[in-house]
Structure formats: C-alpha cells, structure tokens
Amino acid sequence: MKLHTSTMMATSVSLLCGRSLVQAFVPTTVTRMATHKAATLSTSSSSIIDQFSTKLRAAIDEEVDPGVVEGTDLRIVKYPHPSLRVPNAEITQEELDDGSISKIAKEMLLVMYAAEGVGLAAPQVGINKRLMVYNESGDRKKWLNEVIMVNPKIVEFSDATDVENEGCLSFPDMNGDVQRSKWIKVEALNLKGKKMKKKFRGWEARIFQHEYDHLDGTVYIDRLTEEGRSSVQPRLDELVADFGEGGAL
C-alpha cells in the first residue's frame, strides 16, 4: 500500500495502497461535524479528526518508484509481470526456522518504506510466497506498528461494504474505485510459526484485503467496474507495451 495525494489543500484525502487510496471530502465532513451536538462529538469526532489529520500528513508525499533500495536486491515489479498472476506457495515451518522468510520480510519493509508505502505483498517483489507486510502509519519510525503475516487467510468478513479509490505500485499512474468489506477476521502465522487471529476494520481492513488479493493472484483492476476498467485501459496498454513479450494479463 502507498500513501498519495497532491497537496494538503486538496479537497480529498487520498491514501494510496500499494497504492491504496482512501478519499474523503474534508470540508463536507468538518461541516457536518460542526452541526452535531457537543455530547455526540466528544468521542466520535475526535477519532475522525485524528484519522484525517494522520492521513493528511501522510498524504503530502508524492508517488515514488524506489528503484534500487539500499540493503536489498528486491525490486517492485510492474504489471503485467507474471509474478503478479502465478500461484503463491504456502510457507513451510522449515523456511521459518532457517530465517529465510524473516530476511525477505525485513527487506520487503525496506522497499515499502522507500516507496513511501504502507503495505507490500511478496508477489510484488517477484517472490511467489504467501507473505505480506504492512505498517498502517507508513512511518518507519513507528516500527511497533509493523505487521508481518505468513500464510494469512480471511475467515470471516462483513456483508457491509464501502467503496474507496485504490491504486497499486505495480500499476503506476492509475487508480479506480474498489468495493471491499468494512471489517474482516483473519488468521495467519508470525515469523516463529505461532498462529494469530485478528479482526481489522476500516483503513487496516482495506490494507489487508488489498495485499491479500495479491497472494491469490488478484490485482485491484480485477475489481473495477466496467466503466472503471475502461478508464484505465489506455494506461494498461502502455504498461503492457513497456513490458514486452511474456506478460501475464
């Protein structure tokens, strides 16, 4: 996932995921909040304002293609690279024990931060393993927020959905509206092979779902409406032409 917008004065907050964007009209929200009674605002408005201020601060960064990243040979692959479409293997306990997955995860975080992102899935760096990393803050200084998930799976999800504008580092210079569940329950392993269970809501749920799709060979353009797909098709054609032969559409 990737943080993105043009300026702090823009009318929307755009949080690009891997790049995944979440857009919200700030003036409208603030106006509505101002009309609520103080008692109602005491809890909910402060939470909303905190979320918006965090996203606004993060959103000032421009899109970055990190290219060569110090400390790793990993690179972000772009559509239609075959790695984005082939099956991704379950990680074994042996791989966890020998430290190879820990090394990959740490290097994925390096690439993620270099791209000023909030999440990254292993296929996006050409490794077809069921592994994802993210930090919903996008701030490398907040390393306690880093999450590494091995062999994750969604075990339950809400019927309630929302639609937000998303994009992806593997699909530069394009985006579109994607519908996702508002909350999900997931299971995964940590780097020691210990099972974890989590419930995610809102922004974190969207980050997870975006990166999880990559592990199933699904990319965000697969979830666009017919109109949304048509709007990005010229850019997709450019990426296909740039890649050359052997791409996986």
C-alpha positions as CSV (number, residue, x, y, z in Angstrom):
1,M,0.0,0.0,0.0
2,K,1.1,3.5,-0.7
3,L,0.3,7.0,0.6
4,H,-0.5,9.6,-2.0
5,T,-2.2,12.9,-2.8
6,S,-1.2,16.2,-4.4
7,T,-1.4,18.7,-1.6
8,M,-2.7,19.3,1.9
9,M,-5.2,21.8,0.4
10,A,-6.8,19.3,-1.9
11,T,-10.5,18.6,-1.3
12,S,-9.9,14.9,-0.7
13,V,-7.6,12.8,1.4
14,S,-6.0,10.1,-0.9
15,L,-4.3,7.2,0.8
16,L,-2.8,5.1,-1.9
17,C,-2.5,1.4,-1.2
18,G,0.5,-0.4,-2.5
19,R,-1.0,2.0,-3.5
20,S,-4.5,2.0,-1.9
21,L,-6.4,5.3,-1.8
22,V,-9.0,6.3,0.7
23,Q,-10.7,9.5,-0.3
24,A,-12.9,11.7,2.0
25,F,-14.1,15.2,1.4
26,V,-12.8,17.0,4.4
27,P,-14.8,20.2,4.1
28,T,-18.1,18.3,4.0
29,T,-17.1,16.2,7.0
30,V,-16.0,19.1,9.0
31,T,-19.2,21.0,8.2
32,R,-21.3,18.0,9.3
33,M,-19.3,17.6,12.4
34,A,-19.8,21.2,13.3
35,T,-23.6,20.8,13.3
36,H,-23.6,17.9,15.8
37,K,-24.2,18.4,19.5
38,A,-21.1,18.6,21.6
39,A,-22.1,15.5,23.6
40,T,-22.2,13.4,20.4
41,L,-18.9,14.8,19.2
42,S,-16.9,14.2,22.3
43,T,-15.8,10.7,21.2
44,S,-16.6,10.2,17.6
45,S,-15.4,13.5,16.2
46,S,-12.0,13.3,17.9
47,S,-11.5,9.9,16.5
48,I,-12.4,11.1,13.0
49,I,-10.3,14.2,13.2
50,D,-7.3,12.1,14.4
51,Q,-7.7,9.7,11.5
52,F,-8.0,12.6,8.9
53,S,-5.0,14.5,10.4
54,T,-2.8,11.4,10.2
55,K,-3.9,10.7,6.6
56,L,-3.4,14.3,5.6
57,R,0.1,14.4,7.0
58,A,1.0,11.2,5.2
59,A,-0.7,12.2,2.0
60,I,1.7,15.0,1.2
61,D,4.2,12.6,-0.2
62,E,4.4,12.1,-4.0
63,E,4.3,8.7,-5.6
64,V,7.7,7.1,-5.6
65,D,9.3,4.3,-7.6
66,P,12.1,3.4,-5.3
67,G,14.2,1.5,-7.9
68,V,17.4,0.3,-6.2
69,V,16.9,0.2,-2.4
70,E,19.9,0.1,-0.1
71,G,20.1,-3.2,1.9
72,T,18.2,-5.4,-0.6
73,D,18.1,-6.6,-4.1
74,L,14.3,-6.7,-4.1
75,R,12.5,-4.5,-6.6
76,I,8.8,-3.8,-7.1
77,V,7.5,-5.5,-10.3
78,K,5.0,-3.8,-12.5
79,Y,2.0,-5.2,-14.5
80,P,2.0,-7.4,-16.5
81,H,4.9,-9.1,-14.7
82,P,4.0,-12.9,-14.4
83,S,4.8,-12.9,-10.7
84,L,1.5,-10.9,-10.1
85,R,-0.6,-13.7,-11.5
86,V,1.0,-17.1,-10.7
87,P,0.0,-19.2,-7.7
88,N,1.8,-18.3,-4.4
89,A,3.1,-21.1,-2.3
90,E,2.4,-21.7,1.4
91,I,5.4,-21.0,3.6
92,T,6.7,-24.1,5.5
93,Q,7.9,-24.3,9.0
94,E,11.4,-25.2,7.7
95,E,11.5,-21.9,5.9
96,L,10.5,-20.1,9.0
97,D,13.1,-21.9,11.1
98,D,16.0,-21.2,8.7
99,G,15.4,-17.5,8.8
100,S,14.9,-17.0,5.1
101,I,11.4,-15.7,5.4
102,S,12.4,-13.3,8.2
103,K,15.1,-11.9,5.9
104,I,12.6,-11.5,3.0
105,A,10.1,-9.8,5.2
106,K,12.6,-7.3,6.6
107,E,13.8,-6.4,3.1
108,M,10.2,-6.1,1.9
109,L,9.7,-3.5,4.7
110,L,12.8,-1.6,3.4
111,V,11.2,-1.5,-0.1
112,M,7.8,-0.5,1.3
113,Y,9.3,2.5,3.2
114,A,11.4,3.5,0.2
115,A,8.3,3.6,-1.8
116,E,6.6,5.7,1.0
117,G,4.0,2.9,1.2
118,V,2.0,1.2,3.9
119,G,2.0,-2.3,2.7
120,L,3.5,-4.8,0.3
121,A,2.9,-8.4,-0.7
122,A,5.7,-10.8,-1.7
123,P,4.5,-11.3,-5.3
124,Q,5.0,-7.5,-5.8
125,V,8.8,-8.1,-5.4
126,G,8.8,-11.2,-7.5
127,I,8.6,-13.7,-4.7
128,N,5.7,-16.1,-5.0
129,K,5.1,-16.9,-1.3
130,R,2.1,-16.2,0.9
131,L,3.7,-13.4,2.8
132,M,2.7,-9.8,3.4
133,V,4.0,-6.8,5.4
134,Y,2.4,-3.5,6.3
135,N,2.5,-0.6,8.7
136,E,-0.7,1.3,8.5
137,S,1.0,4.6,9.6
138,G,3.6,4.4,6.8
139,D,6.1,5.8,9.2
140,R,9.3,3.7,9.6
141,K,9.9,5.4,13.0
142,K,6.7,3.7,14.2
143,W,8.2,0.3,13.8
144,L,6.0,-1.1,16.6
145,N,3.1,-0.8,14.1
146,E,4.8,-3.2,11.6
147,V,2.8,-6.3,10.8
148,I,4.3,-9.4,9.1
149,M,1.8,-12.1,8.2
150,V,2.7,-15.6,7.0
151,N,0.1,-17.7,5.2
152,P,-2.7,-15.3,6.0
153,K,-6.4,-16.1,5.3
154,I,-9.7,-14.4,5.7
155,V,-12.0,-16.5,7.8
156,E,-14.9,-14.1,8.1
157,F,-15.9,-10.8,6.5
158,S,-18.8,-8.3,6.8
159,D,-21.6,-8.1,4.4
160,A,-21.4,-4.3,4.8
161,T,-19.0,-2.8,2.3
162,D,-17.7,0.6,1.2
163,V,-16.1,1.9,-2.0
164,E,-12.9,3.8,-2.0
165,N,-10.4,4.8,-4.7
166,E,-7.4,2.4,-4.9
167,G,-4.3,2.0,-6.9
168,C,-1.2,-0.1,-6.7
169,L,2.6,0.4,-7.0
170,S,2.6,-2.4,-9.6
171,F,0.2,-0.2,-11.6
172,P,1.8,3.2,-11.6
173,D,-0.1,6.4,-12.6
174,M,-3.7,4.9,-12.4
175,N,-6.4,4.2,-9.9
176,G,-10.1,3.3,-9.6
177,D,-12.9,2.7,-7.2
178,V,-12.9,-0.7,-5.4
179,Q,-15.6,-2.2,-3.1
180,R,-14.4,-4.1,0.0
181,S,-15.8,-5.4,3.3
182,K,-15.8,-2.9,6.1
183,W,-14.4,-5.5,8.6
184,I,-12.7,-8.8,8.3
185,K,-11.4,-11.6,10.6
186,V,-8.1,-13.2,9.7
187,E,-5.8,-16.0,10.7
188,A,-2.1,-16.1,10.0
189,L,1.3,-17.2,11.3
190,N,4.0,-15.0,12.7
191,L,7.7,-15.4,11.9
192,K,8.0,-18.0,14.6
193,G,5.2,-20.1,13.2
194,K,2.8,-19.1,16.0
195,K,-0.9,-18.8,15.0
196,M,-2.5,-15.4,15.3
197,K,-6.2,-14.3,15.0
198,K,-7.1,-10.7,14.3
199,K,-10.1,-8.5,13.4
200,F,-9.5,-5.5,11.2
201,R,-11.8,-2.6,10.5
202,G,-11.7,0.4,8.2
203,W,-8.3,1.5,6.8
204,E,-6.4,-1.5,8.2
205,A,-9.0,-3.9,6.8
206,R,-8.6,-2.3,3.4
207,I,-4.9,-2.5,3.5
208,F,-5.1,-6.2,4.4
209,Q,-7.6,-7.0,1.7
210,H,-5.6,-5.2,-1.0
211,E,-2.4,-7.1,-0.1
212,Y,-4.2,-10.4,0.4
213,D,-5.6,-10.2,-3.1
214,H,-2.0,-10.2,-4.4
215,L,-1.5,-13.6,-2.6
216,D,-4.4,-15.0,-4.6
217,G,-3.1,-13.6,-7.9
218,T,-5.8,-11.0,-7.9
219,V,-5.0,-7.3,-8.6
220,Y,-7.1,-4.3,-8.0
221,I,-8.0,-3.8,-11.7
222,D,-9.9,-7.1,-11.4
223,R,-12.3,-5.4,-9.0
224,L,-13.0,-2.3,-11.1
225,T,-16.4,-1.7,-12.6
226,E,-16.7,-1.9,-16.4
227,E,-16.6,1.8,-16.5
228,G,-13.6,2.0,-14.2
229,R,-11.7,-0.6,-16.2
230,S,-12.4,1.3,-19.4
231,S,-11.0,4.5,-17.9
232,V,-7.6,2.9,-17.1
233,Q,-7.3,0.7,-20.2
234,P,-5.1,3.1,-22.1
235,R,-2.6,3.1,-19.2
236,L,-2.7,-0.7,-19.0
237,D,-2.0,-0.8,-22.7
238,E,1.1,1.4,-22.1
239,L,2.3,-0.9,-19.3
240,V,1.9,-4.0,-21.5
241,A,3.8,-2.4,-24.3
242,D,6.6,-1.3,-22.0
243,F,6.9,-4.8,-20.6
244,G,7.1,-6.6,-23.9
245,E,6.5,-10.3,-24.5
246,G,5.8,-12.8,-21.7
247,G,3.4,-10.7,-19.7
248,A,0.5,-12.1,-17.8
249,L,-2.7,-10.1,-18.2
